[in-house]
Amino acid sequence: MAKKQFKAESKRLLEMMINSIYTQREIFLRELISNASDAIDKIYYRALTDDQLVFNKDDYYIKITPDKANRTLTISDTGIGMTKEELENNLGVIAKSGSLAFKNENELKDGHNIIGQFGVGFYSAFMVADVVTVISRALGSDEAYKWESSGADGYTIVPSEKATPGTDIILRIKPNTEDDQYDEYLEEYRLRSIIKKYSDFIRYPIKMDVKRSKPKEGSENEFEEVVEEETINSMVPIWRKNKNELKQEDYDNFYFEKRYGFDKPLKHLHISADGAVVYNAILFIPEQMPFDYYTKEYEKGLELYSNGVLIMNKCPDLLPDYFSFVKGMVDSEDLSLNISREMLQHDRQLKLIAKNIKNKIKGLLQSMLKDEREKYEQFYKAFGRTLKYGVYSDYGTNKEELQDLLLFYSSKEKKQVTLDEYVSRMPEEQKYIYYATGESIERIDKLPQTELVADKGYEILYFTDDIDEFAIKMLLKYKDKEFKSVSSGDLGIEADEADKAAEAEESENKELFEFMKDVLKDKVKQVKASKRLKSHPVCLSSEGELSIEMEKVLQAMPNGQDVKADKVLEINVNHDVFQSLKAAFAQDKEKLALYTNLLYNQALLIEGLPIQDPVEFTNDICKMMV
């Protein structure tokens, strides 16, 4: 029979699809299995309206048969089959889908859905096969036909023989090349792994003849190799089961089976949404942070299924970055798939699912925070930094979404507290939410700058993550209470007698402070009498938006930015050191310069900042000892 040509546009589409549409060759098996499942579904739907047709689910299956000797892989189904005309229409015109036409003509019920809608998936077979043969016999017909093609050069259709209705797709696997090993698609273990990965939840059995080694009859030491037919797929996905049927152990096992992590999930969320958006999902909050979580190699995203068939291994659009730690899957029958199942349209439906999932995750975290505080703190230890990045990123767009999930160590409670808990305890006269920054709780405890705020009895939040202050600067305020660093120039605390005495000393010793400023030059913006110090002799404070801690973070970045906070050197006028400064100013300006440099370097050390000239600093100490 003369070879028929694909239509010109179909020929170009076939060439393009084989070379570029699909990103992984292995998905050819997913596409062919999905088509086979569709073919069985069509019998099911016909049985709903045809009293002469009885659908017995046990009679329907998909069979995968590799033949290494002949280099063929056969995908057989017991589905509805195709007539000669249907072979011509469905396989001779690329992107004309019999499944889509069937779906449009029939009202689908009972949770079934036709998977393939665009008629392209079949041709993915040419990525691994140089010849594709389709032998099909339609339900209710005694005639069978064979469609065969070696690619874009065309196809033939001739009469054939087939004992039962259904379709056999026979792929002649390409020979190996230097760059590509096609033999893998004839290996039992490889075919099994592809089926489990993409088609594990197809509702009909996917069978293979599997080689097994078993003891010979009557012998314990001798073994023989036998071939047994085995169902590879599990068919019923956990997310479609009733939640009441499932135990925590079932969810844990699913987490391990899907290799979402090597830890045990801290919490899970099983969603069955039915409304404006219809989908099923199982989401997990891991117990531990993945080793590559803060590297560019880490990929966020949920597994995305369409009617039980894996579409994407990681769909990043389903999770906001600040919930990137969440693992799991989403299955929806309503997603719009474009050309191949790999190309997902960024449509309204996907956005609705993503928004719904975001709200569900937030709700779960809020519930943990309220009812399982210990578990939430365990989660926060691993992933709290991600929430803070979420507050800071996108110019603070998500700050109100996340602010009530934040925790910070409290100077009073000696544990992690929420912003709401802090504000609820604030004395009436307290104007600000006070915070202190440092490398650790122990170091912040010793900061001189905390003395005045702590002396007033005000609670201080300890910021030990480098992102903390940046996030708070983006947050600006919480429940109308602004944030205030204990190192800021104005603490907003009413002046007392000690403060007034400090102001008097500063006014009286104006020339002393100006001399010290001249010694330090542009290292500080000002030297002044401190209103915050009680027992410590000296400290640094900052003016303006850029704090000293933010300066440290920015300068530590790979492309270290040369930014400086406006530093103020504060002197405790009630400390004995101040009397030495006044004496030196009156009698020995050189000694005052020495004292000034020492105090400045001392303040740098307290802040955890590097001393610019350590040799000079040690020489200055030696001068003091002589």
C-alpha positions in Angstrom: 0.0 0.0 0.0 1.3 3.5 -0.8 2.6 5.5 2.0 0.4 8.4 3.1 1.9 11.8 3.9 1.2 13.7 7.1 -0.3 17.1 6.4 2.4 19.7 5.9 1.6 21.5 9.2 1.5 18.1 11.0 4.8 17.1 9.6 6.5 20.3 10.8 4.8 19.9 14.2 6.1 16.3 14.5 9.7 17.3 13.7 9.5 20.1 16.2 7.9 18.0 18.9 10.4 15.1 18.7 13.3 17.5 19.0 12.1 20.2 21.4 8.7 19.9 23.1 9.6 17.1 25.5 12.5 17.7 27.9 12.9 14.0 28.9 12.7 11.0 26.6 11.3 8.8 29.3 7.9 10.5 29.3 7.0 8.7 26.1 5.9 5.8 28.3 3.8 8.1 30.4 2.0 9.4 27.3 1.3 6.0 25.8 0.1 4.6 29.1 -2.2 7.6 29.5 -3.6 7.0 26.0 -4.2 3.4 26.9 -6.0 4.4 30.1 -8.2 6.8 28.0 -9.1 3.9 25.7 -10.4 1.9 28.6 -12.2 4.9 30.1 -14.1 5.2 26.8 -15.6 1.7 27.2 -16.6 2.7 30.7 -18.5 5.7 29.5 -20.1 3.8 26.6 -21.3 1.2 29.1 -23.2 4.0 31.0 -25.5 4.5 28.1 -25.4 1.1 26.4 -27.4 -1.6 28.2 -25.8 -4.3 26.0 -22.3 -3.4 27.3 -21.2 -4.5 30.8 -18.1 -2.9 32.2 -16.2 -5.3 34.5 -13.2 -3.5 35.7 -11.2 -6.7 36.3 -11.2 -7.4 32.5 -9.3 -4.2 31.7 -5.6 -3.6 32.0 -2.5 -2.3 30.2 0.4 -4.6 29.4 4.1 -3.6 28.9 6.2 -6.1 27.0 9.9 -5.5 26.3 11.6 -7.8 23.7 15.4 -7.4 23.8 16.0 -9.9 21.0 13.9 -8.0 18.5 14.5 -4.5 20.2 10.8 -3.9 20.5 8.7 -2.5 23.3 4.9 -3.2 23.2 2.2 -1.2 25.1 -1.1 -3.1 24.9 -4.5 -2.2 26.2 -7.9 -3.8 26.3 -9.6 -0.5 25.6 -12.1 0.6 23.0 -9.7 0.3 20.0 -9.8 2.3 16.7 -11.4 1.8 13.3 -9.5 2.4 10.1 -11.1 5.9 10.0 -10.1 6.6 13.6 -6.6 5.6 12.9 -6.5 7.9 10.0 -8.0 10.8 11.9 -6.3 10.4 15.2 -2.8 9.3 14.1 -2.7 10.8 10.6 -3.4 14.4 11.8 -1.1 15.5 14.6 -2.7 17.4 17.4 -6.2 16.1 16.6 -7.2 14.3 19.7 -9.8 11.6 19.8 -9.9 11.9 23.6 -10.7 15.6 23.4 -13.5 14.9 20.9 -14.8 12.2 23.2 -14.7 14.5 26.2 -16.6 17.2 24.4 -19.3 14.7 23.3 -19.8 13.0 26.7 -20.6 14.3 30.1 -17.9 12.7 32.3 -19.0 11.4 35.7 -18.0 9.2 38.7 -14.6 10.8 39.1 -13.3 9.6 35.8 -11.7 11.9 33.3 -10.0 11.6 29.9 -6.4 12.4 30.4 -5.1 13.2 26.9 -6.8 16.2 25.2 -4.4 17.5 22.6 -3.4 14.5 20.5 0.4 15.0 20.7 1.6 12.6 23.3 1.4 9.6 21.0 4.2 11.0 18.8 6.6 11.2 21.7 7.2 7.5 20.9 9.4 8.7 18.0 11.9 10.0 20.5 13.0 6.5 21.3 11.7 4.5 18.3 12.6 4.6 14.6 9.5 2.7 13.7 6.1 2.8 15.5 3.4 0.2 14.7 -0.2 0.4 15.9 -2.4 -2.6 15.6 -6.0 -1.9 16.7 -9.4 -3.5 16.7 -12.4 -1.4 17.6 -15.0 -2.6 20.1 -17.9 -4.2 18.2 -15.9 -4.8 15.0 -14.3 -8.0 13.6 -11.8 -6.1 11.6 -8.3 -4.9 12.8 -5.9 -2.5 11.1 -2.2 -1.7 11.3 -0.9 1.8 11.3 2.8 2.1 10.8 5.3 5.0 10.5 9.0 5.7 10.7 8.4 9.4 11.5 7.8 12.6 9.5 8.1 10.8 6.1 4.5 9.5 6.4 2.5 6.4 7.4 0.6 3.3 6.0 -2.6 1.7 7.1 -3.3 -1.9 6.1 -5.7 -4.7 7.3 -4.4 -6.8 10.1 -5.3 -9.6 12.6 -6.2 -9.1 16.3 -8.1 -11.6 18.4 -9.7 -9.1 20.8 -10.7 -5.4 20.9 -8.0 -3.0 22.0 -4.7 -1.6 20.8 -1.1 -2.8 20.6 1.6 -0.1 20.1 4.9 -1.7 19.1 8.0 0.5 19.2 11.1 -0.6 17.4 13.7 1.0 19.8 16.5 3.0 18.1 20.0 1.6 18.2 22.4 3.0 20.7 24.6 5.9 19.7 27.7 7.4 21.2 25.6 10.0 23.1 22.4 8.1 23.7 21.7 4.7 25.2 18.3 3.5 24.0 18.8 0.0 25.5 17.5 1.3 28.8 13.9 1.3 27.5 14.1 -2.5 27.1 15.3 -3.1 30.7 12.7 -4.3 33.1 14.1 -2.2 36.1 14.1 1.0 34.0 10.5 0.5 32.7 9.3 -0.3 36.2 10.9 2.9 37.6 9.3 5.1 34.8 5.9 3.5 35.5 6.2 4.1 39.2 7.4 7.7 38.7 4.7 8.9 36.2 1.9 6.4 36.0 1.7 4.8 39.5 -1.9 6.1 40.0 -3.4 5.2 36.7 -6.7 3.6 37.7 -6.2 0.4 35.7 -3.5 -2.3 36.3 -0.3 -1.8 34.4 1.2 -5.3 34.0 4.6 -6.7 33.1 6.1 -10.2 33.0 8.7 -10.0 35.7 11.6 -12.5 36.2 11.8 -13.9 39.7 14.3 -16.3 41.3 12.7 -18.9 43.5 13.8 -22.2 45.1 13.3 -25.3 43.0 10.6 -27.6 44.2 12.0 -30.0 46.8 15.3 -28.1 47.1 16.3 -25.3 49.5 19.7 -24.5 47.9 18.9 -24.6 44.3 17.0 -21.8 42.5 15.3 -21.4 39.2 14.3 -18.4 37.2 10.5 -18.0 36.6 8.5 -15.4 34.8 5.4 -14.1 36.7 3.0 -11.4 35.6 3.0 -8.5 38.1 1.0 -5.3 38.5 3.5 -2.5 38.7 1.3 0.5 39.7 -0.5 1.0 42.9 -3.6 2.4 41.2 -5.3 4.1 44.1 -3.4 7.2 45.2 -3.4 8.0 48.9 -4.7 11.5 48.3 -8.0 10.1 46.9 -8.6 8.0 50.0 -10.9 9.1 52.8 -8.9 10.8 55.5 -10.7 8.7 58.1 -9.1 5.6 56.6 -5.6 6.9 56.9 -3.2 6.9 59.8 -0.2 9.0 60.5 1.9 6.0 59.5 0.3 6.0 56.0 1.3 9.7 55.5 4.9 9.0 56.8 5.3 6.1 54.5 4.1 8.2 51.5 6.7 10.8 52.5 9.4 8.2 52.5 8.3 6.5 49.3 8.2 9.8 47.4 11.7 10.7 48.8 10.5 14.1 49.9 13.2 13.9 52.6 15.4 11.7 54.7 13.8 13.0 57.9 10.4 12.3 59.4 7.7 14.9 58.4 6.9 17.3 61.3 3.3 17.9 60.1 1.1 17.0 57.2 -1.9 18.6 55.5 -4.4 16.6 53.4 -6.5 18.8 51.2 -9.6 17.8 49.3 -10.8 21.0 47.7 -14.2 21.1 46.0 -15.6 24.4 44.9 -14.3 27.2 42.6 -11.1 25.2 42.4 -11.1 21.4 42.5 -7.9 19.5 43.6 -6.4 17.1 46.0 -3.1 17.7 47.8 -0.9 16.2 50.5 1.6 18.7 51.9 4.4 18.1 54.4 6.4 20.3 56.7 9.8 18.6 57.0 11.4 18.1 60.4 14.9 19.2 59.2 16.2 21.6 56.7 17.6 20.0 53.6 21.4 20.2 53.4 21.2 22.3 50.1 18.2 24.5 51.2 20.0 27.8 51.1 22.0 27.0 47.9 21.1 27.8 44.3 20.8 24.1 43.6 17.7 23.8 45.8 14.5 23.6 43.8 11.2 24.5 45.4 7.9 23.2 44.2 5.3 20.5 44.5 4.7 17.4 42.4 1.9 18.2 40.0 -0.5 15.5 38.8 -3.3 15.8 36.3 -5.9 13.1 37.1 -3.2 10.9 38.7 -0.6 11.3 36.0 2.6 13.1 37.0 3.0 16.3 34.9 5.8 18.1 36.7 8.3 16.8 39.3 8.7 20.3 40.8 6.0 22.9 40.0 7.5 26.2 41.6 4.4 28.2 40.8 2.4 26.4 43.4 4.4 27.7 46.3 5.5 31.2 47.3 9.2 31.5 48.0 8.6 32.0 51.7 6.9 28.6 51.9 9.6 26.9 49.7 10.3 24.3 52.5 6.9 22.6 52.0 7.1 19.2 50.2 4.2 17.3 48.7 1.9 17.0 45.7 -1.2 18.4 44.0 -3.6 16.5 41.7 -6.2 18.3 39.7 -8.4 17.3 36.8 -9.1 20.9 35.9 -5.6 22.2 34.8 -5.2 23.4 31.3 -2.4 21.5 29.6 -0.9 22.9 26.5 0.3 20.6 23.6 2.1 18.2 25.9 1.5 17.5 29.6 4.8 19.1 30.3 3.7 22.6 29.2 1.4 23.9 31.8 -0.5 27.1 31.0 -0.2 29.7 33.7 -3.9 30.1 33.8 -6.4 31.2 36.4 -7.0 27.7 37.7 -3.3 27.2 38.6 -3.2 30.6 40.3 -6.4 29.7 42.3 -4.8 26.5 43.5 -1.6 28.2 44.4 -3.5 30.9 46.4 -5.6 28.2 48.2 -2.5 26.2 49.1 -0.7 29.3 50.4 -3.7 30.0 52.7 -3.8 26.4 53.9 -0.1 26.3 54.7 -0.4 29.6 56.7 -3.5 28.2 58.5 -1.5 25.0 59.4 1.4 27.1 60.8 -0.9 29.3 62.8 -2.6 26.2 64.2 0.8 24.8 65.2 1.8 28.1 66.8 -1.4 28.2 68.9 -1.9 24.5 69.8 1.5 22.8 69.3 4.0 25.5 70.4 6.9 23.1 70.9 6.5 21.6 67.5 6.2 25.1 65.9 9.4 26.2 67.6 11.1 23.1 66.2 9.8 24.1 62.7 10.9 27.7 63.3 14.4 26.7 64.3 14.8 25.0 60.9 12.8 27.4 58.6 12.2 30.7 60.5 14.8 32.5 58.5 12.8 31.8 55.3 9.7 33.5 56.8 11.9 36.5 57.6 13.2 36.6 54.1 9.6 36.6 53.0 8.9 39.7 55.1 11.9 41.5 53.6 11.6 40.4 49.9 9.4 41.9 47.2 9.6 45.3 49.0 7.6 44.0 52.0 4.6 42.8 49.9 4.0 39.8 52.1 4.9 41.3 55.5 1.3 41.4 56.8 0.9 37.8 55.6 3.8 36.6 57.7 4.3 39.0 60.7 2.2 36.9 63.1 4.3 33.8 62.3 7.6 35.4 63.4 9.4 34.5 66.7 12.2 36.3 68.5 14.0 35.6 71.7 12.8 37.7 74.6 15.0 39.3 77.3 12.2 38.8 79.9 10.7 35.5 79.0 14.1 33.9 78.1 12.4 32.1 75.2 11.0 32.7 71.8 7.9 35.0 71.7 5.6 36.4 69.0 5.2 40.1 68.3 1.7 39.8 69.5 2.8 38.4 72.8 5.4 41.2 73.2 2.9 44.0 72.5 0.3 42.5 74.8 2.8 42.8 77.7 3.9 46.4 77.0 3.5 48.9 79.8 1.2 51.8 78.9 3.9 54.3 78.9 6.2 52.3 76.6 6.3 53.8 73.1 8.3 51.4 71.1 9.1 47.7 70.5 12.7 47.5 71.5 15.3 45.2 70.0 19.0 44.5 70.2 21.1 42.9 67.5 24.2 40.6 67.9 25.8 37.3 67.0 24.3 35.4 69.9 22.0 35.7 72.9 25.0 35.6 75.2 26.7 38.5 73.4 23.5 40.6 73.3 23.0 40.0 77.1 26.3 41.8 77.7 25.7 44.8 75.3 26.1 48.1 77.2 23.3 49.6 75.0 20.7 47.5 76.6 21.2 49.0 80.1 18.8 51.9 80.0 15.9 50.0 78.3 16.4 47.0 80.7 16.6 49.4 83.7 13.2 50.8 82.7 11.8 47.2 82.9 11.1 47.1 79.2 11.3 43.8 77.2 13.9 43.6 74.5 13.7 41.3 71.4 17.1 39.7 70.5 17.9 39.6 66.8 20.6 37.0 66.1 19.9 36.3 62.4 21.6 38.6 59.8 18.2 39.0 58.1 16.3 40.1 61.3 16.9 43.8 61.3 16.4 44.1 57.5 13.0 42.3 57.9 12.0 44.6 60.8 13.0 47.7 58.9 10.6 46.5 56.2 7.9 45.8 58.7 8.2 49.3 60.2 5.6 48.8 62.9 3.4 46.1 64.5 -0.1 47.1 65.8 0.8 50.7 65.5 4.0 50.2 67.6 7.2 51.2 65.9 10.4 49.2 66.3 13.4 50.8 68.0 16.9 49.6 68.2 18.5 49.9 71.7 21.5 51.4 69.7 19.5 54.1 68.0 20.2 57.8 68.8 16.8 58.5 70.4 15.3 55.7 72.5 12.1 57.6 73.2 12.4 57.3 76.9 11.5 60.3 79.2 14.6 62.0 80.6 15.2 61.5 84.3 17.6 63.2 86.7 20.6 61.2 85.5 19.8 62.2 81.9 19.7 65.8 82.8 23.0 65.5 84.6 24.5 63.9 81.4 23.1 66.8 79.4 24.7 69.3 81.8 28.1 67.5 81.6 28.0 67.4 77.8 27.3 71.1 77.7 30.0 71.9 80.3 32.6 69.7 78.5 31.7 70.6 74.9 35.3 71.3 74.0 36.4 67.9 75.4 33.9 66.0 73.2 34.9 68.1 70.1 38.6 67.3 70.7 37.8 63.5 70.9 35.8 63.9 67.7 38.7 65.5 66.0 41.0 62.7 67.1 38.7 60.1 65.6 38.0 62.2 62.4 35.5 60.6 60.1 35.4 57.3 62.1 32.4 58.7 64.1 29.9 61.4 63.4 29.8 62.6 67.0 31.2 62.0 70.5 28.7 62.8 73.3 27.6 62.1 76.8 25.5 58.9 77.0 22.0 58.7 78.5 21.8 55.0 78.1 24.9 53.7 79.9 24.7 52.8 83.5 27.8 50.7 84.4 29.8 50.5 81.2 32.2 53.3 80.2 31.6 53.5 76.5 29.5 52.3 73.6 28.6 53.0 70.0 25.2 54.0 68.8 24.0 54.9 65.3 22.0 57.6 63.6 20.0 57.2 60.4 18.4 54.1 58.8 21.6 52.1 58.5 22.5 50.4 61.8 25.9 49.1 62.9 24.6 45.5 62.6 23.3 46.1 59.1 26.7 47.6 58.1 28.3 44.3 59.3 25.9 42.2 57.3 26.3 44.2 54.1 30.1 44.3 54.3 30.3 40.5 54.9 28.5 39.8 51.6 30.5 38.3 48.7 30.5 41.6 46.8 31.0 43.4 50.1 29.4 46.9 49.8 31.5 49.7 51.3 28.7 51.1 53.4 29.1 52.7 56.8 26.6 53.5 59.5 26.7 56.9 61.1 28.4 56.0 64.4 28.2 58.0 67.6 30.7 57.3 70.4 28.9 57.6 73.7 30.8 58.2 77.0 29.4 57.4 80.4 29.9 60.6 82.3 29.1 58.8 85.6 32.0 56.4 85.1 35.5 56.9 86.6 36.9 56.8 83.1 35.2 60.2 82.3 37.1 61.8 85.2 40.4 60.6 83.6 39.3 62.1 80.3 38.6 65.5 81.9 42.0 65.4 83.7 43.8 64.5 80.5 42.0 67.3 78.6 43.2 69.8 81.1 46.8 68.5 81.5 47.9 66.2 78.6 46.1 66.3 75.3 48.4 63.6 73.9 47.2 61.2 76.6 43.6 62.2 75.9 44.1 61.2 72.2 45.5 57.9 73.4 42.4 57.4 75.7 40.1 58.3 72.9 41.5 55.7 70.5 41.4 53.1 73.2 37.8 53.8 74.0 36.8 53.8 70.4 38.5 50.5 69.7 37.0 49.1 72.9 33.5 50.1 71.6 34.3 48.4 68.3 35.2 45.2 70.1 32.0 45.3 72.1 30.0 45.7 68.9 31.8 42.8 67.2 33.4 45.1 64.6 37.0 44.6 63.4 39.7 47.0 64.7 41.2 48.7 61.7 44.8 48.6 63.0 45.3 45.9 65.7 49.1 46.7 65.9 48.3 50.3 66.8 45.7 49.1 69.3 48.2 46.8 71.1 50.9 49.6 71.1 48.4 52.0 72.7 47.7 49.4 75.5 51.5 49.1 76.0 51.8 52.9 76.3 49.1 52.7 79.1 51.3 50.2 81.0 54.5 52.1 80.8 
